[in-house]
Amino acid sequence: MNRVLLVESPIDAMSLAVLDRAQRGPEGVSIYLSTDGSGGVPVEALKTVLRSGGVVAAGFDADGAGETMA
């Protein structure tokens, strides 16, 4: 399964990659993507992932910027 996991900061993406190591199977691809705070989200690329049967998940901080990104 192909997965894209969105988080706010680069350190969040690196931390998630380490913590998620046990969840990743030998098949498929996991991408840990930072929006760099309140940066842009590659919506069209994410739609392509979803159309191909992949998973997109978001994990943002529980503050104003995180709520806006979610």
Contacts in CASP RR format, 6 or more apart in sequence:
PFRMAT RR
TARGET T0000
AUTHOR 0000-0000-0000
METHOD contacts of the structure
MODEL  1
MNRVLLVESPIDAMSLAVLDRAQRGPEGVSIYLSTDGSGGVPVEALKTVL
RSGGVVAAGFDADGAGETMA
1 27 0 8 1.000
1 28 0 8 1.000
1 53 0 8 1.000
1 54 0 8 1.000
1 55 0 8 1.000
2 28 0 8 1.000
2 29 0 8 1.000
2 30 0 8 1.000
2 31 0 8 1.000
2 49 0 8 1.000
2 52 0 8 1.000
2 53 0 8 1.000
2 54 0 8 1.000
2 55 0 8 1.000
3 29 0 8 1.000
3 30 0 8 1.000
3 31 0 8 1.000
3 54 0 8 1.000
3 55 0 8 1.000
3 56 0 8 1.000
3 57 0 8 1.000
4 30 0 8 1.000
4 31 0 8 1.000
4 33 0 8 1.000
4 46 0 8 1.000
4 49 0 8 1.000
4 54 0 8 1.000
4 55 0 8 1.000
4 56 0 8 1.000
4 57 0 8 1.000
5 13 0 8 1.000
5 16 0 8 1.000
5 20 0 8 1.000
5 30 0 8 1.000
5 31 0 8 1.000
5 32 0 8 1.000
5 33 0 8 1.000
5 57 0 8 1.000
5 58 0 8 1.000
5 59 0 8 1.000
6 33 0 8 1.000
6 34 0 8 1.000
6 35 0 8 1.000
6 41 0 8 1.000
6 56 0 8 1.000
6 57 0 8 1.000
6 58 0 8 1.000
6 59 0 8 1.000
6 60 0 8 1.000
6 69 0 8 1.000
7 13 0 8 1.000
7 16 0 8 1.000
7 32 0 8 1.000
7 33 0 8 1.000
7 34 0 8 1.000
7 35 0 8 1.000
7 58 0 8 1.000
7 59 0 8 1.000
7 60 0 8 1.000
8 34 0 8 1.000
8 35 0 8 1.000
8 36 0 8 1.000
8 37 0 8 1.000
8 38 0 8 1.000
8 59 0 8 1.000
8 60 0 8 1.000
8 61 0 8 1.000
8 65 0 8 1.000
8 66 0 8 1.000
8 69 0 8 1.000
9 34 0 8 1.000
9 36 0 8 1.000
9 37 0 8 1.000
10 34 0 8 1.000
10 36 0 8 1.000
12 34 0 8 1.000
12 59 0 8 1.000
13 32 0 8 1.000
13 33 0 8 1.000
13 34 0 8 1.000
14 32 0 8 1.000
16 32 0 8 1.000
17 30 0 8 1.000
17 32 0 8 1.000
20 30 0 8 1.000
20 32 0 8 1.000
24 30 0 8 1.000
33 42 0 8 1.000
35 41 0 8 1.000
35 69 0 8 1.000
37 65 0 8 1.000
37 69 0 8 1.000
38 65 0 8 1.000
38 66 0 8 1.000
38 68 0 8 1.000
38 69 0 8 1.000
39 69 0 8 1.000
41 69 0 8 1.000
46 56 0 8 1.000
49 55 0 8 1.000
49 56 0 8 1.000
50 56 0 8 1.000
58 69 0 8 1.000
58 70 0 8 1.000
59 70 0 8 1.000
60 66 0 8 1.000
60 67 0 8 1.000
60 69 0 8 1.000
60 70 0 8 1.000
END
